[in-house]
Amino acid sequence: MSAARFDLTQSVAIVTGATAGMGAAAAEIFARSGARLVITARTLSKLEAKAEYLNNRYGSGGTICVFEAGDLGDKVHLQNLVDIAVNRFGKLTTLLMSPTIAPWIGPSIETPDNVLDEQLLYVLKSRFWLSSMAIPHMIEAGGGSLIYIGSGSVFEATTERSANTIARAGEWQMMKNFAAEYGPQNVRANIIAPGMVQSTGSQALFDSEQGQDRISRLPLRRGGTTDEIALAAAFLASDASSFTTGMVLPVDGGRLLHTSNNLLSGVFDKANLDPL
């Protein structure tokens, strides 16, 4: 495989949550790989600083990154992002949506209505809206890639995070629907399911005894980095993943393996087992 398959110089990407965590890491790796970017987050000053940094480091004297601050729950803002990409860079090929809201923790039956509404808005509805706005331009460009940074919770039942995980399940179905419906037009859709990833927002968990216990149970015995998630996103944005769609890609250090740690060792006498 040629390294050119990983090149993003023909890509124009919208990156949400681009000033912190996995979104910020993805924006930088996309820029380093040659993509032109429209980045968004809530805080204007942070966006200005991020765009200035990316342009100075990767722009070669030109502008490869523009920005608009706003709320992803606002459809006008979402449409502006798409319009900026197409008007400034001539097309839109890639959408990377990173987490912008933390789960509410508490008993499922006590979930406040406003929490459920908020989780559905930012985890599911805003992603559906922005994807729906982007897909026609991707088709016009000859294809594109929808990339959602989601959660490994879609693989299992969870307790005390119902609002978020219900929205995540909807996101999974949305992704599969987009992949199936627009695959014939070469539009791909995939979810990245991160494990324990160290960032500003998760540092308290990494510093806790509970967090260290969880890390010690991972097959790789360590947490992940935002760059490792961003590299997976760059793969899904590139031609290297041209035959990959409709998938949830765990990037979690093996968390989903659920190793048994030889719990049955010594329970059975191998010599007395009946032959198959």
BELUR-V966155 format. One record per residue. N is the residue number from 0. PSI is psi as a letter, one per 20 degrees, with the letter a starting at -180 (999 if undefined). OMEGA is omega in whole degrees, -180 to 180 (NA if undefined). Layout:
# BELUR-V966155
n = {N/N}
psi = {PSI/PSI}
omega = {OMEGA/OMEGA}
This chain:
# BELUR-V966155
n = {0/1/2/3/4/5/6/7/8/9/10/11/12/13/14/15/16/17/18/19/20/21/22/23/24/25/26/27/28/29/30/31/32/33/34/35/36/37/38/39/40/41/42/43/44/45/46/47/48/49/50/51/52/53/54/55/56/57/58/59/60/61/62/63/64/65/66/67/68/69/70/71/72/73/74/75/76/77/78/79/80/81/82/83/84/85/86/87/88/89/90/91/92/93/94/95/96/97/98/99/100/101/102/103/104/105/106/107/108/109/110/111/112/113/114/115/116/117/118/119/120/121/122/123/124/125/126/127/128/129/130/131/132/133/134/135/136/137/138/139/140/141/142/143/144/145/146/147/148/149/150/151/152/153/154/155/156/157/158/159/160/161/162/163/164/165/166/167/168/169/170/171/172/173/174/175/176/177/178/179/180/181/182/183/184/185/186/187/188/189/190/191/192/193/194/195/196/197/198/199/200/201/202/203/204/205/206/207/208/209/210/211/212/213/214/215/216/217/218/219/220/221/222/223/224/225/226/227/228/229/230/231/232/233/234/235/236/237/238/239/240/241/242/243/244/245/246/247/248/249/250/251/252/253/254/255/256/257/258/259/260/261/262/263/264/265/266/267/268/269/270/271/272/273/274/275}
psi = {p/q/h/h/h/i/q/k/i/j/q/o/q/p/p/q/l/j/i/q/c/h/g/g/g/g/g/g/h/g/g/h/j/i/q/q/q/o/q/q/a/h/o/g/h/h/g/g/g/g/g/g/g/g/g/h/h/i/i/l/i/a/o/i/p/r/r/p/q/a/p/i/i/o/h/g/g/g/h/g/g/g/g/g/g/g/h/g/i/i/r/p/i/p/p/o/o/r/p/j/p/q/q/p/p/r/p/g/i/j/p/q/g/h/g/g/g/g/g/h/g/h/h/g/g/h/h/g/g/h/g/h/h/h/g/h/h/g/g/h/i/j/r/r/p/p/p/p/o/c/q/i/i/i/i/r/q/r/q/k/k/g/g/g/h/g/h/h/h/h/g/g/g/g/g/g/g/g/g/g/h/j/g/h/j/k/p/q/p/q/p/p/n/q/b/o/p/p/r/g/h/j/h/h/g/h/i/q/h/g/g/h/g/g/h/i/i/q/h/i/k/r/r/r/q/h/h/h/g/h/h/h/g/h/g/h/h/r/i/h/k/i/j/o/q/k/q/o/o/p/n/j/j/j/h/i/h/l/q/i/k/l/h/j/p/i/g/q/o/h/h/j/p/p/q/999}
omega = {179/176/179/179/180/-177/-179/-176/177/-175/170/-170/164/179/178/-178/-165/-177/-178/171/-175/178/178/179/179/179/-179/-179/175/-180/179/-179/173/-178/168/-165/161/-176/-180/173/-177/-169/-175/-176/179/177/178/-180/-180/-180/178/179/-178/179/-180/-175/-172/-173/-179/178/179/180/177/-175/173/-171/168/176/178/-178/-179/175/-179/-177/177/177/-180/179/177/179/180/-179/179/-180/-176/-177/-177/-173/172/-179/174/-177/-169/175/177/-180/-179/-176/178/-179/179/177/169/-177/178/-180/-175/-174/177/-179/179/-180/-178/176/178/179/-178/179/179/-179/-172/180/-173/-171/-179/178/176/-179/-176/177/-179/177/-176/-172/179/179/175/178/179/180/-179/178/-180/-177/173/-176/-180/172/-172/-174/175/-180/179/-178/-171/172/177/176/174/173/-169/-175/-179/-175/174/178/179/177/176/177/179/179/177/180/-180/179/179/-179/-178/-173/-174/173/179/176/176/172/-179/179/-179/175/168/180/-179/169/178/-177/-176/178/179/-177/-177/-173/-180/178/180/-179/-175/177/179/180/180/176/179/179/-178/-180/179/177/-180/174/176/173/179/176/177/178/-180/175/-179/178/175/178/179/175/-178/177/-171/178/178/180/-173/180/-178/178/179/-173/166/-176/177/172/-162/179/179/-175/-176/-180/178/-179/-176/-179/175/-178/-178/180/180/180/-179/174/-175/-177/-176/179/176/177/178/NA}
